[in-house]
């Protein structure tokens, strides 16, 4: 768990392969329950289920891992894909059901069918 985050992690992995201390192959599931953001916020962000690799991914980029992330409970309705690169870069692509409902009210159902896609990217330390 990242520094100063609180919650419970439990995982079940059928395969883990490391190269230089970094995962190159992961197959299994991870449950993140009761996650609480670090100070000064200290807010609950909910519980999530992670499946690695993402079963919906049609092709994985070379040297990257994909995971399907879905909410189990909490303040955020979330479904998305997390991609972790060998260079420690990451991409989080989400489909937020809460945002979709809000946009449908603004735009009307004919222009906002389905869930909108939101993305975030960066590099871990």
Backbone atoms as SQL, in Angstrom:
CREATE TABLE atoms (id INTEGER PRIMARY KEY, chain TEXT, resi INTEGER, resn TEXT, atom TEXT, x REAL, y REAL, z REAL);
INSERT INTO atoms VALUES
  (1, 'A', 1, 'UNK', 'N', 0.861, -1.163, 0.000),
  (2, 'A', 1, 'UNK', 'CA', 0.000, 0.000, 0.000),
  (3, 'A', 1, 'UNK', 'C', 0.915, 1.236, 0.000),
  (4, 'A', 2, 'UNK', 'N', 0.534, 2.265, -0.779),
  (5, 'A', 2, 'UNK', 'CA', 1.338, 3.490, -0.776),
  (6, 'A', 2, 'UNK', 'C', 1.438, 4.097, 0.624),
  (7, 'A', 3, 'UNK', 'N', 2.483, 4.831, 0.838),
  (8, 'A', 3, 'UNK', 'CA', 2.762, 5.434, 2.143),
  (9, 'A', 3, 'UNK', 'C', 1.587, 6.280, 2.630),
  (10, 'A', 4, 'UNK', 'N', 1.228, 6.101, 3.875),
  (11, 'A', 4, 'UNK', 'CA', 0.177, 6.838, 4.590),
  (12, 'A', 4, 'UNK', 'C', -1.245, 6.500, 4.158),
  (13, 'A', 5, 'UNK', 'N', -1.445, 5.594, 3.208),
  (14, 'A', 5, 'UNK', 'CA', -2.786, 5.127, 2.879),
  (15, 'A', 5, 'UNK', 'C', -3.170, 4.074, 3.912),
  (16, 'A', 6, 'UNK', 'N', -4.458, 3.940, 4.172),
  (17, 'A', 6, 'UNK', 'CA', -4.942, 2.906, 5.083),
  (18, 'A', 6, 'UNK', 'C', -5.974, 2.061, 4.371),
  (19, 'A', 7, 'UNK', 'N', -6.123, 0.834, 4.820),
  (20, 'A', 7, 'UNK', 'CA', -7.070, -0.092, 4.235),
  (21, 'A', 7, 'UNK', 'C', -6.525, -1.506, 4.314),
  (22, 'A', 8, 'UNK', 'N', -7.225, -2.423, 3.668),
  (23, 'A', 8, 'UNK', 'CA', -6.818, -3.827, 3.691),
  (24, 'A', 8, 'UNK', 'C', -6.657, -4.329, 2.265),
  (25, 'A', 9, 'UNK', 'N', -5.523, -4.954, 2.005),
  (26, 'A', 9, 'UNK', 'CA', -5.253, -5.569, 0.702),
  (27, 'A', 9, 'UNK', 'C', -5.187, -7.072, 0.879),
  (28, 'A', 10, 'UNK', 'N', -5.817, -7.796, -0.035),
  (29, 'A', 10, 'UNK', 'CA', -5.664, -9.246, -0.055),
  (30, 'A', 10, 'UNK', 'C', -5.637, -9.682, -1.515),
  (31, 'A', 11, 'UNK', 'N', -4.729, -10.579, -1.814),
  (32, 'A', 11, 'UNK', 'CA', -4.577, -11.015, -3.197),
  (33, 'A', 11, 'UNK', 'C', -4.440, -12.512, -3.324),
  (34, 'A', 12, 'UNK', 'N', -4.767, -13.000, -4.493),
  (35, 'A', 12, 'UNK', 'CA', -4.610, -14.398, -4.853),
  (36, 'A', 12, 'UNK', 'C', -4.001, -14.435, -6.243),
  (37, 'A', 13, 'UNK', 'N', -2.772, -14.904, -6.341),
  (38, 'A', 13, 'UNK', 'CA', -2.076, -14.898, -7.624),
  (39, 'A', 13, 'UNK', 'C', -1.671, -16.308, -8.023),
  (40, 'A', 14, 'UNK', 'N', -1.993, -16.658, -9.272),
  (41, 'A', 14, 'UNK', 'CA', -1.598, -17.948, -9.827),
  (42, 'A', 14, 'UNK', 'C', -0.188, -17.888, -10.387),
  (43, 'A', 15, 'UNK', 'N', 0.244, -16.696, -10.780),
  (44, 'A', 15, 'UNK', 'CA', 1.574, -16.544, -11.362),
  (45, 'A', 15, 'UNK', 'C', 2.120, -15.153, -11.069),
  (46, 'A', 16, 'UNK', 'N', 3.366, -15.119, -10.618),
  (47, 'A', 16, 'UNK', 'CA', 4.095, -13.868, -10.406),
  (48, 'A', 16, 'UNK', 'C', 5.503, -14.080, -10.931),
  (49, 'A', 17, 'UNK', 'N', 5.935, -13.238, -11.875),
  (50, 'A', 17, 'UNK', 'CA', 7.295, -13.290, -12.402),
  (51, 'A', 17, 'UNK', 'C', 7.911, -11.915, -12.232),
  (52, 'A', 18, 'UNK', 'N', 9.091, -11.873, -11.602),
  (53, 'A', 18, 'UNK', 'CA', 9.802, -10.621, -11.373),
  (54, 'A', 18, 'UNK', 'C', 11.084, -10.602, -12.187),
  (55, 'A', 19, 'UNK', 'N', 11.467, -9.411, -12.620),
  (56, 'A', 19, 'UNK', 'CA', 12.739, -9.202, -13.294),
  (57, 'A', 19, 'UNK', 'C', 13.353, -7.943, -12.704),
  (58, 'A', 20, 'UNK', 'N', 14.474, -8.088, -12.033),
  (59, 'A', 20, 'UNK', 'CA', 15.088, -6.937, -11.379),
  (60, 'A', 20, 'UNK', 'C', 14.210, -6.349, -10.286),
  (61, 'A', 21, 'UNK', 'N', 13.412, -7.184, -9.622),
  (62, 'A', 21, 'UNK', 'CA', 12.530, -6.721, -8.558),
  (63, 'A', 21, 'UNK', 'C', 11.242, -6.072, -9.032),
  (64, 'A', 22, 'UNK', 'N', 10.988, -6.094, -10.346),
  (65, 'A', 22, 'UNK', 'CA', 9.787, -5.470, -10.915),
  (66, 'A', 22, 'UNK', 'C', 8.921, -6.550, -11.548),
  (67, 'A', 23, 'UNK', 'N', 7.589, -6.514, -11.377),
  (68, 'A', 23, 'UNK', 'CA', 6.741, -7.554, -11.965),
  (69, 'A', 23, 'UNK', 'C', 6.701, -7.478, -13.496),
  (70, 'A', 24, 'UNK', 'N', 6.899, -8.617, -14.127),
  (71, 'A', 24, 'UNK', 'CA', 6.768, -8.691, -15.587),
  (72, 'A', 24, 'UNK', 'C', 5.547, -9.511, -15.983),
  (73, 'A', 25, 'UNK', 'N', 5.142, -10.424, -15.105),
  (74, 'A', 25, 'UNK', 'CA', 3.926, -11.215, -15.325),
  (75, 'A', 25, 'UNK', 'C', 3.180, -11.321, -14.001),
  (76, 'A', 26, 'UNK', 'N', 1.902, -10.992, -14.022),
  (77, 'A', 26, 'UNK', 'CA', 1.013, -11.179, -12.879),
  (78, 'A', 26, 'UNK', 'C', -0.282, -11.784, -13.388),
  (79, 'A', 27, 'UNK', 'N', -0.760, -12.817, -12.708),
  (80, 'A', 27, 'UNK', 'CA', -2.060, -13.421, -13.021),
  (81, 'A', 27, 'UNK', 'C', -2.764, -13.702, -11.703),
  (82, 'A', 28, 'UNK', 'N', -3.882, -13.010, -11.487),
  (83, 'A', 28, 'UNK', 'CA', -4.616, -13.225, -10.255),
  (84, 'A', 28, 'UNK', 'C', -5.571, -12.093, -9.955),
  (85, 'A', 29, 'UNK', 'N', -5.948, -11.998, -8.685),
  (86, 'A', 29, 'UNK', 'CA', -6.892, -10.968, -8.256),
  (87, 'A', 29, 'UNK', 'C', -6.363, -10.278, -7.006),
  (88, 'A', 30, 'UNK', 'N', -6.821, -9.059, -6.814),
  (89, 'A', 30, 'UNK', 'CA', -6.449, -8.254, -5.661),
  (90, 'A', 30, 'UNK', 'C', -7.706, -7.548, -5.178),
  (91, 'A', 31, 'UNK', 'N', -7.966, -7.607, -3.890),
  (92, 'A', 31, 'UNK', 'CA', -9.070, -6.859, -3.294),
  (93, 'A', 31, 'UNK', 'C', -8.495, -5.783, -2.390),
  (94, 'A', 32, 'UNK', 'N', -8.966, -4.563, -2.603),
  (95, 'A', 32, 'UNK', 'CA', -8.555, -3.416, -1.800),
  (96, 'A', 32, 'UNK', 'C', -9.811, -2.942, -1.076),
  (97, 'A', 33, 'UNK', 'N', -9.838, -3.116, 0.240),
  (98, 'A', 33, 'UNK', 'CA', -11.047, -2.825, 1.012),
  (99, 'A', 33, 'UNK', 'C', -10.832, -1.700, 2.010),
  (100, 'A', 34, 'UNK', 'N', -11.830, -0.820, 2.112),
  (101, 'A', 34, 'UNK', 'CA', -11.823, 0.258, 3.086),
  (102, 'A', 34, 'UNK', 'C', -10.673, 1.231, 2.909),
  (103, 'A', 35, 'UNK', 'N', -10.364, 1.597, 1.660),
  (104, 'A', 35, 'UNK', 'CA', -9.236, 2.496, 1.413),
  (105, 'A', 35, 'UNK', 'C', -9.529, 3.895, 1.938),
  (106, 'A', 36, 'UNK', 'N', -8.541, 4.460, 2.626),
  (107, 'A', 36, 'UNK', 'CA', -8.646, 5.814, 3.167),
  (108, 'A', 36, 'UNK', 'C', -7.432, 6.596, 2.699),
  (109, 'A', 37, 'UNK', 'N', -7.683, 7.737, 2.057),
  (110, 'A', 37, 'UNK', 'CA', -6.610, 8.585, 1.534),
  (111, 'A', 37, 'UNK', 'C', -5.768, 9.131, 2.685),
  (112, 'A', 38, 'UNK', 'N', -4.499, 9.435, 2.406),
  (113, 'A', 38, 'UNK', 'CA', -3.606, 9.932, 3.457),
  (114, 'A', 38, 'UNK', 'C', -3.971, 11.349, 3.908),
  (115, 'A', 39, 'UNK', 'N', -3.421, 11.746, 5.078),
  (116, 'A', 39, 'UNK', 'CA', -3.647, 13.121, 5.563),
  (117, 'A', 39, 'UNK', 'C', -3.132, 14.124, 4.539),
  (118, 'A', 40, 'UNK', 'N', -3.704, 15.285, 4.464),
  (119, 'A', 40, 'UNK', 'CA', -4.677, 15.843, 5.406),
  (120, 'A', 40, 'UNK', 'C', -6.118, 15.472, 5.074),
  (121, 'A', 41, 'UNK', 'N', -6.360, 14.778, 3.973),
  (122, 'A', 41, 'UNK', 'CA', -7.746, 14.494, 3.574),
  (123, 'A', 41, 'UNK', 'C', -8.407, 13.442, 4.452),
  (124, 'A', 42, 'UNK', 'N', -7.749, 12.296, 4.637),
  (125, 'A', 42, 'UNK', 'CA', -8.304, 11.216, 5.464),
  (126, 'A', 42, 'UNK', 'C', -9.732, 10.847, 5.087),
  (127, 'A', 43, 'UNK', 'N', -10.018, 10.753, 3.789),
  (128, 'A', 43, 'UNK', 'CA', -11.378, 10.419, 3.368),
  (129, 'A', 43, 'UNK', 'C', -11.430, 8.990, 2.833),
  (130, 'A', 44, 'UNK', 'N', -12.559, 8.362, 3.019),
  (131, 'A', 44, 'UNK', 'CA', -12.771, 7.014, 2.509),
  (132, 'A', 44, 'UNK', 'C', -12.991, 7.085, 0.998),
  (133, 'A', 45, 'UNK', 'N', -12.264, 6.261, 0.249),
  (134, 'A', 45, 'UNK', 'CA', -12.491, 6.226, -1.195),
  (135, 'A', 45, 'UNK', 'C', -13.100, 4.897, -1.640),
  (136, 'A', 46, 'UNK', 'N', -13.415, 4.014, -0.690),
  (137, 'A', 46, 'UNK', 'CA', -14.157, 2.813, -1.013),
  (138, 'A', 46, 'UNK', 'C', -13.319, 1.556, -1.107),
  (139, 'A', 47, 'UNK', 'N', -13.926, 0.539, -1.743),
  (140, 'A', 47, 'UNK', 'CA', -13.319, -0.784, -1.898),
  (141, 'A', 47, 'UNK', 'C', -13.368, -1.180, -3.364),
  (142, 'A', 48, 'UNK', 'N', -12.327, -1.896, -3.822),
  (143, 'A', 48, 'UNK', 'CA', -12.183, -2.205, -5.245),
  (144, 'A', 48, 'UNK', 'C', -11.699, -3.630, -5.450),
  (145, 'A', 49, 'UNK', 'N', -12.084, -4.203, -6.579),
  (146, 'A', 49, 'UNK', 'CA', -11.640, -5.536, -6.992),
  (147, 'A', 49, 'UNK', 'C', -10.822, -5.378, -8.265),
  (148, 'A', 50, 'UNK', 'N', -9.655, -6.033, -8.297),
  (149, 'A', 50, 'UNK', 'CA', -8.728, -5.913, -9.420),
  (150, 'A', 50, 'UNK', 'C', -8.472, -7.300, -10.002),
  (151, 'A', 51, 'UNK', 'N', -8.585, -7.427, -11.327),
  (152, 'A', 51, 'UNK', 'CA', -8.277, -8.676, -12.025),
  (153, 'A', 51, 'UNK', 'C', -7.094, -8.411, -12.943),
  (154, 'A', 52, 'UNK', 'N', -6.034, -9.224, -12.789),
  (155, 'A', 52, 'UNK', 'CA', -4.814, -9.056, -13.574),
  (156, 'A', 52, 'UNK', 'C', -4.512, -10.365, -14.290),
  (157, 'A', 53, 'UNK', 'N', -4.330, -10.355, -15.611),
  (158, 'A', 53, 'UNK', 'CA', -4.457, -9.230, -16.530),
  (159, 'A', 53, 'UNK', 'C', -5.923, -8.901, -16.790),
  (160, 'A', 54, 'UNK', 'N', -6.154, -7.728, -17.355),
  (161, 'A', 54, 'UNK', 'CA', -7.505, -7.286, -17.683),
  (162, 'A', 54, 'UNK', 'C', -8.105, -8.241, -18.703),
  (163, 'A', 55, 'UNK', 'N', -9.183, -8.955, -18.350),
  (164, 'A', 55, 'UNK', 'CA', -9.783, -9.901, -19.298),
  (165, 'A', 55, 'UNK', 'C', -10.388, -9.226, -20.528),
  (166, 'A', 56, 'UNK', 'N', -10.656, -7.918, -20.455),
  (167, 'A', 56, 'UNK', 'CA', -11.236, -7.201, -21.591),
  (168, 'A', 56, 'UNK', 'C', -10.172, -6.648, -22.537),
  (169, 'A', 57, 'UNK', 'N', -8.902, -6.732, -22.148),
  (170, 'A', 57, 'UNK', 'CA', -7.832, -6.194, -22.998),
  (171, 'A', 57, 'UNK', 'C', -7.625, -7.105, -24.197),
  (172, 'A', 58, 'UNK', 'N', -7.724, -6.535, -25.379),
  (173, 'A', 58, 'UNK', 'CA', -7.549, -7.336, -26.591),
  (174, 'A', 58, 'UNK', 'C', -6.082, -7.513, -26.940),
  (175, 'A', 59, 'UNK', 'N', -5.259, -6.541, -26.601),
  (176, 'A', 59, 'UNK', 'CA', -3.827, -6.680, -26.805),
  (177, 'A', 59, 'UNK', 'C', -3.102, -5.849, -25.762),
  (178, 'A', 60, 'UNK', 'N', -2.035, -6.409, -25.231),
  (179, 'A', 60, 'UNK', 'CA', -1.250, -5.691, -24.225),
  (180, 'A', 60, 'UNK', 'C', -0.010, -5.114, -24.885),
  (181, 'A', 61, 'UNK', 'N', 0.354, -3.922, -24.470),
  (182, 'A', 61, 'UNK', 'CA', 1.571, -3.303, -24.989),
  (183, 'A', 61, 'UNK', 'C', 2.780, -4.089, -24.487),
  (184, 'A', 62, 'UNK', 'N', 3.829, -4.071, -25.270),
  (185, 'A', 62, 'UNK', 'CA', 5.063, -4.741, -24.884),
  (186, 'A', 62, 'UNK', 'C', 5.535, -4.208, -23.533),
  (187, 'A', 63, 'UNK', 'N', 5.977, -5.085, -22.667),
  (188, 'A', 63, 'UNK', 'CA', 6.527, -4.702, -21.357),
  (189, 'A', 63, 'UNK', 'C', 5.548, -3.942, -20.469),
  (190, 'A', 64, 'UNK', 'N', 4.267, -4.286, -20.516),
  (191, 'A', 64, 'UNK', 'CA', 3.307, -3.637, -19.623),
  (192, 'A', 64, 'UNK', 'C', 2.344, -4.664, -19.050),
  (193, 'A', 65, 'UNK', 'N', 1.751, -4.314, -17.930),
  (194, 'A', 65, 'UNK', 'CA', 0.742, -5.139, -17.272),
  (195, 'A', 65, 'UNK', 'C', -0.570, -4.382, -17.294),
  (196, 'A', 66, 'UNK', 'N', -1.674, -5.088, -17.528),
  (197, 'A', 66, 'UNK', 'CA', -2.991, -4.457, -17.497),
  (198, 'A', 66, 'UNK', 'C', -3.830, -5.087, -16.392),
  (199, 'A', 67, 'UNK', 'N', -4.736, -4.299, -15.838),
  (200, 'A', 67, 'UNK', 'CA', -5.630, -4.783, -14.792),
  (201, 'A', 67, 'UNK', 'C', -7.001, -4.152, -14.970),
  (202, 'A', 68, 'UNK', 'N', -8.053, -4.916, -14.721),
  (203, 'A', 68, 'UNK', 'CA', -9.425, -4.416, -14.705),
  (204, 'A', 68, 'UNK', 'C', -9.741, -4.063, -13.261),
  (205, 'A', 69, 'UNK', 'N', -10.197, -2.831, -13.016),
  (206, 'A', 69, 'UNK', 'CA', -10.509, -2.341, -11.672),
  (207, 'A', 69, 'UNK', 'C', -11.994, -2.005, -11.630),
  (208, 'A', 70, 'UNK', 'N', -12.705, -2.555, -10.645),
  (209, 'A', 70, 'UNK', 'CA', -14.126, -2.239, -10.468),
  (210, 'A', 70, 'UNK', 'C', -14.404, -1.957, -8.994),
  (211, 'A', 71, 'UNK', 'N', -15.374, -1.077, -8.740),
  (212, 'A', 71, 'UNK', 'CA', -15.721, -0.763, -7.358),
  (213, 'A', 71, 'UNK', 'C', -16.544, -1.888, -6.756),
  (214, 'A', 72, 'UNK', 'N', -16.398, -2.067, -5.461),
  (215, 'A', 72, 'UNK', 'CA', -17.217, -3.018, -4.710),
  (216, 'A', 72, 'UNK', 'C', -18.222, -2.269, -3.849),
  (217, 'A', 73, 'UNK', 'N', -17.782, -1.149, -3.291),
  (218, 'A', 73, 'UNK', 'CA', -18.642, -0.304, -2.459),
  (219, 'A', 73, 'UNK', 'C', -17.918, 1.004, -2.220),
  (220, 'A', 74, 'UNK', 'N', -18.636, 1.991, -1.790),
  (221, 'A', 74, 'UNK', 'CA', -18.007, 3.257, -1.454),
  (222, 'A', 74, 'UNK', 'C', -18.601, 4.423, -2.204),
  (223, 'A', 75, 'UNK', 'N', -17.957, 5.587, -2.083),
  (224, 'A', 75, 'UNK', 'CA', -18.516, 6.802, -2.655),
  (225, 'A', 75, 'UNK', 'C', -18.379, 6.914, -4.169),
  (226, 'A', 76, 'UNK', 'N', -17.544, 6.095, -4.796),
  (227, 'A', 76, 'UNK', 'CA', -17.318, 6.206, -6.238),
  (228, 'A', 76, 'UNK', 'C', -17.774, 4.950, -6.973),
  (229, 'A', 77, 'UNK', 'N', -18.549, 5.146, -8.023),
  (230, 'A', 77, 'UNK', 'CA', -18.866, 4.048, -8.938),
  (231, 'A', 77, 'UNK', 'C', -17.770, 4.065, -9.982),
  (232, 'A', 78, 'UNK', 'N', -17.027, 2.971, -10.076),
  (233, 'A', 78, 'UNK', 'CA', -15.826, 2.987, -10.906),
  (234, 'A', 78, 'UNK', 'C', -15.663, 1.680, -11.652),
  (235, 'A', 79, 'UNK', 'N', -15.292, 1.797, -12.920),
  (236, 'A', 79, 'UNK', 'CA', -14.896, 0.651, -13.729),
  (237, 'A', 79, 'UNK', 'C', -13.822, 1.170, -14.665),
  (238, 'A', 80, 'UNK', 'N', -12.705, 0.481, -14.752),
  (239, 'A', 80, 'UNK', 'CA', -11.652, 0.970, -15.634),
  (240, 'A', 80, 'UNK', 'C', -10.504, 0.008, -15.781),
  (241, 'A', 81, 'UNK', 'N', -9.503, 0.462, -16.515),
  (242, 'A', 81, 'UNK', 'CA', -8.300, -0.327, -16.776),
  (243, 'A', 81, 'UNK', 'C', -7.080, 0.435, -16.268),
  (244, 'A', 82, 'UNK', 'N', -6.202, -0.302, -15.595),
  (245, 'A', 82, 'UNK', 'CA', -4.936, 0.243, -15.121),
  (246, 'A', 82, 'UNK', 'C', -3.827, -0.458, -15.905),
  (247, 'A', 83, 'UNK', 'N', -2.930, 0.324, -16.518),
  (248, 'A', 83, 'UNK', 'CA', -1.797, -0.230, -17.256),
  (249, 'A', 83, 'UNK', 'C', -0.523, 0.274, -16.604),
  (250, 'A', 84, 'UNK', 'N', 0.369, -0.664, -16.288),
  (251, 'A', 84, 'UNK', 'CA', 1.636, -0.339, -15.645),
  (252, 'A', 84, 'UNK', 'C', 2.770, -0.735, -16.578),
  (253, 'A', 85, 'UNK', 'N', 3.613, 0.241, -16.945),
  (254, 'A', 85, 'UNK', 'CA', 4.721, -0.005, -17.850),
  (255, 'A', 85, 'UNK', 'C', 5.989, -0.408, -17.117),
  (256, 'A', 86, 'UNK', 'N', 6.891, -1.088, -17.816),
  (257, 'A', 86, 'UNK', 'CA', 8.170, -1.498, -17.238),
  (258, 'A', 86, 'UNK', 'C', 9.008, -0.284, -16.835),
  (259, 'A', 87, 'UNK', 'N', 8.752, 0.864, -17.454),
  (260, 'A', 87, 'UNK', 'CA', 9.472, 2.094, -17.104),
  (261, 'A', 87, 'UNK', 'C', 8.815, 2.818, -15.927),
  (262, 'A', 88, 'UNK', 'N', 7.893, 2.120, -15.247),
  (263, 'A', 88, 'UNK', 'CA', 7.143, 2.621, -14.087),
  (264, 'A', 88, 'UNK', 'C', 6.114, 3.687, -14.445),
  (265, 'A', 89, 'UNK', 'N', 5.795, 3.814, -15.712),
  (266, 'A', 89, 'UNK', 'CA', 4.719, 4.713, -16.117),
  (267, 'A', 89, 'UNK', 'C', 3.387, 4.002, -15.885),
  (268, 'A', 90, 'UNK', 'N', 2.333, 4.769, -15.732),
  (269, 'A', 90, 'UNK', 'CA', 1.022, 4.153, -15.584),
  (270, 'A', 90, 'UNK', 'C', -0.018, 4.937, -16.363),
  (271, 'A', 91, 'UNK', 'N', -1.078, 4.248, -16.707),
  (272, 'A', 91, 'UNK', 'CA', -2.225, 4.848, -17.371),
  (273, 'A', 91, 'UNK', 'C', -3.466, 4.296, -16.696),
  (274, 'A', 92, 'UNK', 'N', -4.328, 5.167, -16.223),
  (275, 'A', 92, 'UNK', 'CA', -5.590, 4.765, -15.621),
  (276, 'A', 92, 'UNK', 'C', -6.704, 5.292, -16.508),
  (277, 'A', 93, 'UNK', 'N', -7.458, 4.382, -17.087),
  (278, 'A', 93, 'UNK', 'CA', -8.591, 4.743, -17.948),
  (279, 'A', 93, 'UNK', 'C', -9.852, 4.345, -17.206),
  (280, 'A', 94, 'UNK', 'N', -10.688, 5.318, -16.903),
  (281, 'A', 94, 'UNK', 'CA', -11.886, 5.006, -16.127),
  (282, 'A', 94, 'UNK', 'C', -13.154, 5.282, -16.894),
  (283, 'A', 95, 'UNK', 'N', -14.161, 4.572, -16.490),
  (284, 'A', 95, 'UNK', 'CA', -15.520, 4.829, -16.944),
  (285, 'A', 95, 'UNK', 'C', -16.332, 5.012, -15.677),
  (286, 'A', 96, 'UNK', 'N', -16.616, 6.246, -15.332),
  (287, 'A', 96, 'UNK', 'CA', -17.297, 6.570, -14.089),
  (288, 'A', 96, 'UNK', 'C', -18.799, 6.632, -14.326),
  (289, 'A', 97, 'UNK', 'N', -19.526, 5.742, -13.689),
  (290, 'A', 97, 'UNK', 'CA', -20.983, 5.717, -13.862),
  (291, 'A', 97, 'UNK', 'C', -21.624, 6.973, -13.303),
  (292, 'A', 98, 'UNK', 'N', -21.082, 7.516, -12.214),
  (293, 'A', 98, 'UNK', 'CA', -21.644, 8.743, -11.621),
  (294, 'A', 98, 'UNK', 'C', -21.526, 9.896, -12.612),
  (295, 'A', 99, 'UNK', 'N', -20.393, 10.058, -13.255),
  (296, 'A', 99, 'UNK', 'CA', -20.195, 11.117, -14.242),
  (297, 'A', 99, 'UNK', 'C', -21.127, 10.905, -15.426),
  (298, 'A', 100, 'UNK', 'N', -21.316, 9.660, -15.828),
  (299, 'A', 100, 'UNK', 'CA', -22.188, 9.366, -16.972),
  (300, 'A', 100, 'UNK', 'C', -23.610, 9.843, -16.694),
  (301, 'A', 101, 'UNK', 'N', -24.110, 9.572, -15.501),
  (302, 'A', 101, 'UNK', 'CA', -25.469, 10.016, -15.174),
  (303, 'A', 101, 'UNK', 'C', -25.557, 11.533, -15.210),
  (304, 'A', 102, 'UNK', 'N', -24.557, 12.216, -14.681),
  (305, 'A', 102, 'UNK', 'CA', -24.550, 13.670, -14.656),
  (306, 'A', 102, 'UNK', 'C', -24.528, 14.217, -16.083),
  (307, 'A', 103, 'UNK', 'N', -23.704, 13.656, -16.941),
  (308, 'A', 103, 'UNK', 'CA', -23.611, 14.143, -18.315),
  (309, 'A', 103, 'UNK', 'C', -24.895, 13.867, -19.084),
  (310, 'A', 104, 'UNK', 'N', -25.541, 12.748, -18.825),
  (311, 'A', 104, 'UNK', 'CA', -26.800, 12.466, -19.524),
  (312, 'A', 104, 'UNK', 'C', -27.841, 13.522, -19.173),
  (313, 'A', 105, 'UNK', 'N', -27.875, 13.952, -17.918),
  (314, 'A', 105, 'UNK', 'CA', -28.822, 14.995, -17.529),
  (315, 'A', 105, 'UNK', 'C', -28.529, 16.298, -18.262),
  (316, 'A', 106, 'UNK', 'N', -27.249, 16.604, -18.483),
  (317, 'A', 106, 'UNK', 'CA', -26.865, 17.850, -19.155),
  (318, 'A', 106, 'UNK', 'C', -27.091, 17.770, -20.658),
  (319, 'A', 107, 'UNK', 'N', -26.721, 16.660, -21.232),
  (320, 'A', 107, 'UNK', 'CA', -26.708, 16.554, -22.700),
  (321, 'A', 107, 'UNK', 'C', -27.953, 15.901, -23.270),
  (322, 'A', 108, 'UNK', 'N', -28.627, 15.094, -22.492),
  (323, 'A', 108, 'UNK', 'CA', -29.729, 14.308, -23.021),
  (324, 'A', 108, 'UNK', 'C', -29.220, 12.959, -23.494),
  (325, 'A', 109, 'UNK', 'N', -30.054, 11.951, -23.510),
  (326, 'A', 109, 'UNK', 'CA', -29.616, 10.596, -23.826),
  (327, 'A', 109, 'UNK', 'C', -29.093, 10.418, -25.247),
  (328, 'A', 110, 'UNK', 'N', -29.536, 11.240, -26.196),
  (329, 'A', 110, 'UNK', 'CA', -29.103, 11.020, -27.578),
  (330, 'A', 110, 'UNK', 'C', -27.636, 11.374, -27.800),
  (331, 'A', 111, 'UNK', 'N', -27.076, 12.294, -27.006),
  (332, 'A', 111, 'UNK', 'CA', -25.677, 12.677, -27.208),
  (333, 'A', 111, 'UNK', 'C', -24.740, 12.053, -26.187),
  (334, 'A', 112, 'UNK', 'N', -25.278, 11.429, -25.158),
  (335, 'A', 112, 'UNK', 'CA', -24.420, 10.880, -24.107),
  (336, 'A', 112, 'UNK', 'C', -24.737, 9.417, -23.844),
  (337, 'A', 113, 'UNK', 'N', -24.766, 8.605, -24.864),
  (338, 'A', 113, 'UNK', 'CA', -25.012, 7.190, -24.636),
  (339, 'A', 113, 'UNK', 'C', -23.740, 6.536, -24.126),
  (340, 'A', 114, 'UNK', 'N', -23.878, 5.618, -23.196),
  (341, 'A', 114, 'UNK', 'CA', -22.721, 4.933, -22.638),
  (342, 'A', 114, 'UNK', 'C', -22.019, 5.777, -21.596),
  (343, 'A', 115, 'UNK', 'N', -20.947, 5.218, -21.090),
  (344, 'A', 115, 'UNK', 'CA', -20.177, 5.895, -20.055),
  (345, 'A', 115, 'UNK', 'C', -19.043, 6.679, -20.681),
  (346, 'A', 116, 'UNK', 'N', -18.796, 7.908, -20.206),
  (347, 'A', 116, 'UNK', 'CA', -17.676, 8.681, -20.746),
  (348, 'A', 116, 'UNK', 'C', -16.354, 8.090, -20.266),
  (349, 'A', 117, 'UNK', 'N', -15.336, 8.213, -21.085),
  (350, 'A', 117, 'UNK', 'CA', -14.015, 7.706, -20.718),
  (351, 'A', 117, 'UNK', 'C', -13.186, 8.851, -20.176),
  (352, 'A', 118, 'UNK', 'N', -12.528, 8.632, -19.046),
  (353, 'A', 118, 'UNK', 'CA', -11.615, 9.601, -18.465),
  (354, 'A', 118, 'UNK', 'C', -10.284, 8.893, -18.280),
  (355, 'A', 119, 'UNK', 'N', -9.182, 9.602, -18.447),
  (356, 'A', 119, 'UNK', 'CA', -7.875, 8.994, -18.302),
  (357, 'A', 119, 'UNK', 'C', -6.980, 9.835, -17.411),
  (358, 'A', 120, 'UNK', 'N', -5.975, 9.170, -16.830),
  (359, 'A', 120, 'UNK', 'CA', -4.930, 9.826, -16.045),
  (360, 'A', 120, 'UNK', 'C', -3.667, 9.032, -16.286),
  (361, 'A', 121, 'UNK', 'N', -2.544, 9.705, -16.331),
  (362, 'A', 121, 'UNK', 'CA', -1.277, 9.014, -16.582),
  (363, 'A', 121, 'UNK', 'C', -0.191, 9.658, -15.743),
  (364, 'A', 122, 'UNK', 'N', 0.911, 8.922, -15.570),
  (365, 'A', 122, 'UNK', 'CA', 2.031, 9.456, -14.814),
  (366, 'A', 122, 'UNK', 'C', 3.140, 8.437, -14.702),
  (367, 'A', 123, 'UNK', 'N', 4.019, 8.670, -13.758),
  (368, 'A', 123, 'UNK', 'CA', 5.147, 7.764, -13.537),
  (369, 'A', 123, 'UNK', 'C', 5.335, 7.636, -12.030),
  (370, 'A', 124, 'UNK', 'N', 5.479, 6.402, -11.547),
  (371, 'A', 124, 'UNK', 'CA', 5.686, 6.195, -10.119),
  (372, 'A', 124, 'UNK', 'C', 7.159, 6.376, -9.779),
  (373, 'A', 125, 'UNK', 'N', 7.430, 6.686, -8.545),
  (374, 'A', 125, 'UNK', 'CA', 8.808, 6.934, -8.110),
  (375, 'A', 125, 'UNK', 'C', 9.585, 5.642, -7.942);
